[in-house]
């Protein structure tokens, strides 16, 4: 179902996020993300003098090189455009993510390594959300195909991660009947 018809409005800001996953010839994986922000109007900026309508306020790039177990082997970032010159000085901190695993506790670990003034809000958000999900979407399906059919007695990791994989839902009932749980909804009086 599409969104409802919007009220009359004026377009002011665009944030574009693009992420891609690559399998490398050496067996590792590159996950790349970019983020850009633009305005539909020009405005003054103390570091750049001014930013013109449509000109990038932010243009930032990330590349994670990870192994099949989702452990970071290398991490780098680049700030092509930012509102302040100091913004680009933080990109070297991404190397400190080497050895961190994308998985349980990922966001907490990103915040520990790159939180607050040790990082950049925009790069940190790109890294902890879209880039991590892209890594998962790139590697896990490929790993599953190579591994073959999963052990039917092994609980699927995706259970209860979203409405589609709810233990009491029709998809789990069909795909993983051994893990289907009847809904515990109270009866209507």
C-alpha positions in Angstrom: 0.0 0.0 0.0 1.5 3.4 -0.9 1.9 6.3 1.4 -1.0 8.6 1.8 -1.1 11.7 -0.4 1.1 14.3 1.4 0.0 17.8 2.4 1.3 20.7 0.3 5.0 20.9 1.0 8.4 22.2 -0.1 11.4 19.8 -0.6 14.3 21.1 1.5 16.8 18.2 2.2 17.9 15.0 0.6 20.0 12.2 2.3 21.1 9.5 -0.1 22.6 6.3 1.3 24.1 3.6 -0.9 25.7 0.4 0.2 27.2 -2.4 -1.9 28.7 -5.8 -1.0 31.5 -7.5 -3.0 33.2 -10.9 -2.8 36.9 -10.5 -3.3 39.1 -12.9 -5.2 41.2 -13.5 -2.1 38.1 -14.9 -0.1 37.5 -11.7 1.8 34.5 -9.3 1.4 34.4 -5.6 0.8 31.3 -3.8 2.1 31.1 -0.2 0.9 28.8 2.6 1.9 28.3 6.2 1.0 26.2 9.0 2.4 25.4 12.3 0.8 23.3 15.2 2.1 22.1 18.2 0.0 19.8 21.1 0.5 17.5 22.7 -2.1 18.7 26.1 -1.1 22.1 27.9 -0.7 23.3 28.9 2.7 26.3 30.4 4.5 28.9 28.1 6.1 31.7 29.4 8.3 34.3 26.8 7.0 33.4 26.7 3.3 32.1 30.2 2.9 28.8 29.0 1.6 27.2 25.8 0.3 25.2 26.1 -2.9 21.8 24.5 -3.5 22.4 20.9 -4.6 26.1 20.9 -3.5 27.1 18.1 -1.1 27.0 19.2 2.6 28.2 15.7 3.5 29.7 13.2 1.1 31.3 10.4 3.1 32.5 6.9 2.2 33.2 3.7 4.1 34.8 0.4 3.2 35.0 -2.6 5.5 37.0 -5.6 4.5 35.6 -8.6 6.4 36.1 -12.3 6.5 33.3 -14.9 6.2 32.8 -14.9 9.9 32.0 -11.1 9.7 35.2 -10.1 11.5 36.7 -6.8 10.2 40.1 -7.2 8.7 40.4 -3.6 7.6 38.2 -0.5 7.8 38.6 2.9 6.1 36.6 6.0 5.6 36.9 9.2 3.5 35.2 12.5 3.9 34.9 14.1 0.5 32.6 16.9 1.7 31.6 18.1 5.1 30.5 21.4 6.7 33.7 21.8 8.7 37.3 21.1 7.9 37.9 19.2 11.1 35.3 16.5 10.0 37.8 14.8 7.7 40.4 14.4 10.5 38.5 11.5 12.2 38.5 9.1 9.3 41.7 7.4 10.5 39.9 6.2 13.6 38.1 3.6 11.5 41.3 1.5 11.5 40.5 0.8 15.2 37.6 -1.4 14.1 40.0 -4.1 13.0 39.1 -7.3 14.8 35.5 -6.3 15.7 32.8 -8.7 14.6 29.6 -7.6 13.0 27.0 -9.5 15.1 25.6 -9.3 18.6 26.8 -6.1 20.3 27.9 -4.5 17.1 26.3 -1.1 17.7 27.7 -1.0 21.2 31.2 -1.8 20.0 31.0 0.9 17.2 29.9 3.4 19.9 32.8 2.3 22.1 35.4 2.7 19.3 33.9 5.7 17.5 31.4 7.3 19.9 30.9 10.9 20.6 34.0 13.0 19.7 36.0 10.0 18.7 34.0 9.7 15.5 31.5 11.3 13.2 27.7 10.9 13.7 27.0 10.4 10.0 29.7 7.8 9.4 28.9 6.1 12.7 25.2 5.8 11.7 26.1 4.6 8.2 28.4 2.0 9.7 26.2 0.7 12.5 23.1 0.4 10.4 23.1 0.2 6.6 26.7 -1.0 6.2 26.3 -3.8 8.8 23.0 -4.9 7.2 24.6 -4.9 3.8 27.4 -7.1 5.1 24.9 -9.6 6.4 22.8 -9.5 3.2 26.0 -10.1 1.2 27.7 -12.8 3.1 25.1 -14.9 4.9 23.0 -16.0 1.9 26.2 -17.0 0.1 27.5 -18.9 3.1 24.1 -20.7 3.4 24.2 -21.7 -0.3 27.7 -23.1 0.1 26.9 -24.9 3.3 23.8 -26.7 1.8 20.6 -27.4 3.6 20.6 -26.4 7.3 20.2 -28.9 10.0 16.5 -29.0 10.6 16.9 -29.4 14.3 19.0 -26.2 14.5 16.9 -23.1 15.6 17.0 -20.5 12.8 18.7 -17.4 14.0 16.1 -15.1 12.3 13.2 -16.2 14.5 11.5 -13.3 16.1 13.8 -10.7 14.4 10.8 -9.2 12.6 7.1 -9.7 11.9 7.8 -12.1 9.0 9.8 -14.4 11.2 7.5 -14.3 14.3 7.4 -17.7 16.0 3.6 -17.6 15.9 3.4 -16.5 12.3 2.5 -18.2 9.0 6.0 -18.1 7.5 7.6 -19.9 10.5 4.7 -22.3 10.5 5.4 -23.2 6.9 9.3 -23.0 6.7 10.2 -24.2 10.2 7.2 -26.0 11.7 9.2 -27.5 14.5 9.8 -24.0 15.8 6.3 -22.7 15.3 4.7 -21.5 18.5 0.9 -21.1 18.8 0.0 -17.5 19.7 -0.7 -17.0 23.4 -3.5 -14.4 22.7 -6.2 -14.4 25.3 -9.6 -15.6 24.2 -12.4 -13.1 23.5 -15.0 -13.1 26.3 
